[in-house]
Amino acid sequence: MQGNRALFIFSLLIFGMIGKVTAQNPWQQSKGEILLSPYFSNYRATAFRNRSGEKIDFAQEGQFTNYNPRMYFSLPIKDYKINLFGSLPYIFNQYKDNSKDQRNTDFGDIELGLRFHVKQLKNHYLMASVTTFIPAYTNNRLPYAGFGRFGVEGRVHLTGNSPWLGESNNFHKVEVGYRYFFPSDPGQIRVFASQGIRVTKKVVLLGELEGLFSFSDDSEFFENNLQLVSDFTMVKASINLGYEFTPKFSIYGGVFQDILNRNSGIGSGFQVFSVIRIASK
C-alpha cells in the first residue's frame, strides 16, 4: 500500500550489530535470542506527480500527514535456520486543506512471517521470507488506514559485508520481493538496498534506497488518501545514524525523501527506533 512508502523498511533490525562472518547467520536470531524494536515515523506530502511525471500541488493548500508507531519482533523457531518475525502498527492519518480536516487513527496491517536461512556464501548469507499482511482496521473514516485486504509477500534477501572495507565495520543488504493483495490486486514489486558503515566504535551510518512498483486496474489518485492509491511507482532514499550503547541496545534516527514518483504523493519525513536484543544464555 502506498502509505508504507513513508515507513522504514526494517532492514537494520535483523542486523543488531556489525560482526565478522561466523558459522551461524548473524542476521538471524539464534536459540534463546529475541529481537525487539519499537519504532516511530512521521511522513508529510503536499504535492504529487501524475503519470507523466508532472508535479502538482494538492488542492486548497492540502497536506497529507502520517504518524506511525509500531513494534517489530524477531525470534527463532528452529534456531537461526527459521525465524518468526512480525510487527504491530498503529496509524494516525490526517488530510487537511482550506475547507476540511480529515483524521483517522487505527491499527494498520499486522505483519507476520517466517524468514529462512538458505545458504552461507563465504561472507554473505542468502535468506528467503514469506510474510502475511492482516488488516486490523475497519476503514470507516477518511483517510483510510490501508487497502483493507489480506496480502502475502515472498522475498529474497542477500546480506553480508565487504572485506576490503574491513570485516567487522560494514554491512550491506539487497532484497527483492513480490507482494499481492487478495482477492484481485494490487501486485507490488519491491526492491531494497542498504549499506551500513561503523564510523566509530559506537556510531553506525546507514544509507538506504527503496523502490516500490505497484500495479492495479484501480488507478485513480486520491490526494486526500495516499494509503489507498494502488497503481503507482516510487523510489525513496534515507539516511540514518545510530548509537550503540551496548551490544544489546542501540538507538537510531534518520530522515527520508521520495526521489522518484509516478501517480503518487511526493513526501519526506523522519524515523526514530531502537534495537533491543534479549538473550537467555
C-alpha positions as CSV (number, residue, x, y, z in Angstrom):
1,M,0.0,0.0,0.0
2,Q,1.3,3.5,-0.8
3,G,1.2,4.6,2.8
4,N,4.0,2.2,3.6
5,R,6.3,4.4,1.4
6,A,6.7,6.6,4.4
7,L,7.6,3.7,6.7
8,F,11.0,2.5,7.4
9,I,11.8,-1.0,6.0
10,F,13.2,-2.8,9.0
11,S,16.5,-3.7,7.4
12,L,18.8,-2.9,10.2
13,L,16.6,-4.6,12.8
14,I,17.8,-8.1,11.9
15,F,21.5,-6.9,12.0
16,G,21.6,-5.6,15.5
17,M,25.4,-5.5,15.2
18,I,28.1,-5.5,12.6
19,G,30.3,-8.5,13.2
20,K,32.5,-11.0,11.4
21,V,31.1,-13.8,9.5
22,T,30.5,-16.9,11.7
23,A,29.3,-20.5,11.2
24,Q,25.8,-19.3,12.2
25,N,23.9,-16.5,10.5
26,P,24.4,-13.2,12.5
27,W,21.5,-11.7,10.6
28,Q,19.1,-14.2,12.2
29,Q,18.1,-14.7,15.8
30,S,19.6,-17.9,17.3
31,K,18.2,-20.2,20.1
32,G,17.5,-18.1,23.2
33,E,17.5,-14.8,21.4
34,I,14.7,-12.3,20.9
35,L,14.9,-9.0,19.0
36,L,12.5,-6.2,19.7
37,S,12.3,-2.8,18.0
38,P,9.9,0.0,18.9
39,Y,9.7,2.4,16.0
40,F,8.1,5.8,15.2
41,S,7.9,7.6,11.9
42,N,6.4,10.8,10.5
43,Y,5.6,11.4,6.8
44,R,4.2,14.6,5.1
45,A,3.2,15.3,1.5
46,T,1.8,18.5,-0.1
47,A,2.2,17.5,-3.8
48,F,2.1,14.6,-6.1
49,R,3.4,13.6,-9.6
50,N,0.9,12.4,-12.2
51,R,1.6,9.6,-14.7
52,S,3.6,11.9,-16.9
53,G,5.9,13.0,-14.0
54,E,4.4,16.4,-13.7
55,K,4.5,17.8,-10.1
56,I,1.1,19.1,-8.9
57,D,0.3,20.7,-5.6
58,F,-2.6,19.4,-3.6
59,A,-5.7,21.5,-4.0
60,Q,-6.5,24.2,-1.5
61,E,-3.1,24.0,0.1
62,G,-3.7,20.5,1.2
63,Q,-1.3,18.4,3.2
64,F,-1.3,14.6,4.0
65,T,0.3,13.6,7.3
66,N,1.0,10.1,8.6
67,Y,2.3,9.2,12.1
68,N,3.2,5.6,12.6
69,P,4.4,3.9,15.8
70,R,4.9,0.2,15.6
71,M,6.6,-2.7,17.4
72,Y,8.8,-5.2,15.5
73,F,10.0,-8.5,16.8
74,S,12.1,-11.5,15.6
75,L,12.7,-14.8,17.3
76,P,13.9,-18.3,16.4
77,I,11.6,-21.2,15.6
78,K,14.4,-23.6,14.6
79,D,17.5,-21.9,15.9
80,Y,18.9,-19.5,13.3
81,K,17.6,-21.6,10.4
82,I,14.0,-20.3,10.8
83,N,12.9,-17.1,12.4
84,L,9.4,-15.9,13.2
85,F,9.0,-12.1,12.8
86,G,6.3,-9.5,12.7
87,S,5.2,-6.0,13.5
88,L,2.1,-4.4,15.1
89,P,1.5,-0.9,13.7
90,Y,-0.8,1.9,14.8
91,I,-1.6,4.7,12.3
92,F,-2.6,8.3,12.6
93,N,-3.6,9.8,9.2
94,Q,-4.6,13.4,8.5
95,Y,-5.6,15.3,5.4
96,K,-6.1,19.0,5.9
97,D,-6.8,21.8,3.4
98,N,-8.6,25.1,3.5
99,S,-12.0,23.5,3.6
100,K,-11.7,20.3,5.5
101,D,-9.7,18.5,8.2
102,Q,-10.0,14.7,8.0
103,R,-8.4,12.5,10.7
104,N,-8.3,8.8,11.3
105,T,-6.5,6.7,13.9
106,D,-6.5,2.9,13.8
107,F,-4.3,-0.2,13.7
108,G,-2.6,-0.8,10.4
109,D,-1.7,-4.1,8.6
110,I,-0.3,-6.6,11.1
111,E,2.7,-8.3,9.6
112,L,3.6,-11.9,10.5
113,G,6.1,-14.0,8.6
114,L,8.9,-16.6,8.5
115,R,12.4,-15.9,7.5
116,F,14.6,-18.8,6.4
117,H,18.4,-19.2,6.3
118,V,19.1,-20.7,2.9
119,K,22.9,-20.8,2.5
120,Q,26.1,-19.1,3.6
121,L,28.2,-17.8,0.7
122,K,31.6,-17.0,2.2
123,N,31.0,-13.6,3.8
124,H,27.4,-13.4,2.6
125,Y,24.1,-15.0,3.6
126,L,21.2,-15.9,1.4
127,M,17.8,-15.9,3.0
128,A,14.1,-16.1,2.0
129,S,11.0,-14.9,3.7
130,V,7.2,-15.2,3.5
131,T,5.1,-12.5,5.1
132,T,1.3,-12.2,5.6
133,F,-0.4,-8.8,5.9
134,I,-3.6,-8.8,8.0
135,P,-5.7,-5.7,8.0
136,A,-6.6,-4.8,11.7
137,Y,-8.8,-1.8,10.8
138,T,-12.3,-1.0,9.6
139,N,-11.8,1.8,7.0
140,N,-14.9,3.6,8.2
141,R,-13.3,7.1,8.2
142,L,-11.0,9.0,5.8
143,P,-8.1,9.0,5.4
144,Y,-8.3,5.1,5.3
145,A,-5.6,3.1,7.1
146,G,-4.9,0.9,4.0
147,F,-6.4,-1.3,1.3
148,G,-8.3,-3.4,3.8
149,R,-7.2,-6.6,2.0
150,F,-5.2,-9.7,3.1
151,G,-1.8,-9.7,1.5
152,V,1.1,-12.2,1.0
153,E,4.7,-11.4,0.1
154,G,7.7,-13.6,-0.9
155,R,11.1,-12.0,-0.6
156,V,14.8,-13.0,-1.2
157,H,17.5,-11.4,1.0
158,L,21.3,-11.3,0.4
159,T,23.2,-9.8,3.3
160,G,26.9,-9.6,4.1
161,N,29.9,-7.4,4.3
162,S,32.8,-6.2,2.1
163,P,36.3,-7.4,3.4
164,W,38.0,-4.6,1.5
165,L,36.2,-2.1,3.8
166,G,37.0,-4.2,6.9
167,E,35.4,-7.4,8.0
168,S,33.7,-6.0,11.1
169,N,32.9,-2.4,10.3
170,N,30.4,-2.6,7.4
171,F,27.4,-4.5,6.1
172,H,25.1,-4.4,3.1
173,K,21.8,-5.9,2.1
174,V,19.9,-6.4,-1.1
175,E,16.2,-7.6,-1.2
176,V,13.7,-8.3,-4.0
177,G,10.1,-9.2,-3.2
178,Y,6.7,-9.6,-4.7
179,R,3.5,-8.7,-2.6
180,Y,-0.1,-9.4,-3.7
181,F,-3.3,-8.4,-2.0
182,F,-6.4,-10.6,-2.4
183,P,-8.8,-11.1,-4.0
184,S,-7.7,-9.1,-7.0
185,D,-4.9,-6.5,-6.6
186,P,-2.6,-4.7,-6.3
187,G,0.5,-6.6,-7.1
188,Q,3.7,-5.0,-5.9
189,I,7.4,-5.4,-6.8
190,R,9.7,-4.2,-4.0
191,V,13.5,-3.6,-4.4
192,F,15.6,-2.6,-1.5
193,A,19.3,-2.0,-0.9
194,S,21.3,-0.7,2.1
195,Q,24.9,0.0,3.1
196,G,26.0,0.4,6.7
197,I,29.4,1.6,8.0
198,R,30.6,1.8,11.6
199,V,32.3,5.2,11.7
200,T,33.4,4.9,15.3
201,K,33.2,2.1,17.9
202,K,29.7,3.2,18.9
203,V,28.3,5.1,15.8
204,V,26.8,3.5,12.7
205,L,25.9,5.3,9.5
206,L,23.2,3.6,7.3
207,G,22.1,4.6,3.8
208,E,19.1,3.0,2.1
209,L,17.3,3.0,-1.2
210,E,13.9,1.5,-1.7
211,G,11.8,1.1,-4.8
212,L,8.1,0.2,-4.9
213,F,6.3,-0.6,-8.1
214,S,2.5,-1.2,-7.6
215,F,0.2,-2.4,-10.3
216,S,-3.6,-2.3,-10.3
217,D,-6.6,-1.6,-12.5
218,D,-7.8,0.8,-9.8
219,S,-5.6,3.7,-11.0
220,E,-7.3,6.8,-9.6
221,F,-5.2,9.1,-7.5
222,F,-6.6,10.3,-4.2
223,E,-4.7,13.2,-2.8
224,N,-6.5,13.1,0.5
225,N,-5.8,9.4,1.0
226,L,-2.4,8.3,-0.2
227,Q,-2.9,5.0,1.7
228,L,-5.5,3.9,-0.9
229,V,-3.7,4.6,-4.2
230,S,-2.8,1.2,-5.7
231,D,-1.3,1.9,-9.1
232,F,1.9,3.9,-8.7
233,T,5.7,4.0,-8.7
234,M,8.0,5.4,-6.1
235,V,11.7,5.4,-5.1
236,K,12.7,6.6,-1.6
237,A,16.2,7.4,-0.2
238,S,17.0,7.5,3.5
239,I,20.0,8.1,5.8
240,N,20.1,7.0,9.4
241,L,22.6,7.5,12.3
242,G,22.8,5.0,15.1
243,Y,24.4,4.9,18.5
244,E,25.2,1.5,20.1
245,F,25.0,1.9,23.9
246,T,25.7,-1.8,24.4
247,P,25.8,-4.8,22.0
248,K,22.2,-5.4,23.1
249,F,20.8,-1.9,23.0
250,S,21.1,0.9,20.3
251,I,19.1,3.8,19.1
252,Y,18.8,5.1,15.5
253,G,17.3,8.2,13.9
254,G,17.1,9.3,10.3
255,V,15.3,11.2,7.5
256,F,13.9,10.0,4.2
257,Q,12.8,11.7,0.9
258,D,10.9,10.5,-2.1
259,I,13.2,10.9,-5.1
260,L,11.1,9.4,-7.9
261,N,7.3,9.2,-8.2
262,R,4.6,8.3,-10.7
263,N,0.9,8.7,-9.7
264,S,2.0,9.1,-6.1
265,G,2.5,11.8,-3.5
266,I,5.8,13.4,-3.1
267,G,6.8,13.4,0.6
268,S,9.5,13.3,3.2
269,G,9.8,12.5,6.9
270,F,11.8,11.1,9.7
271,Q,12.0,8.0,11.8
272,V,13.3,7.0,15.3
273,F,13.7,3.5,16.5
274,S,15.7,1.3,18.9
275,V,17.1,-2.2,18.6
276,I,16.8,-4.3,21.8
277,R,18.3,-7.8,22.0
278,I,17.2,-10.2,24.7
279,A,19.2,-13.4,25.3
280,S,18.5,-16.1,27.8
281,K,22.0,-17.5,27.6
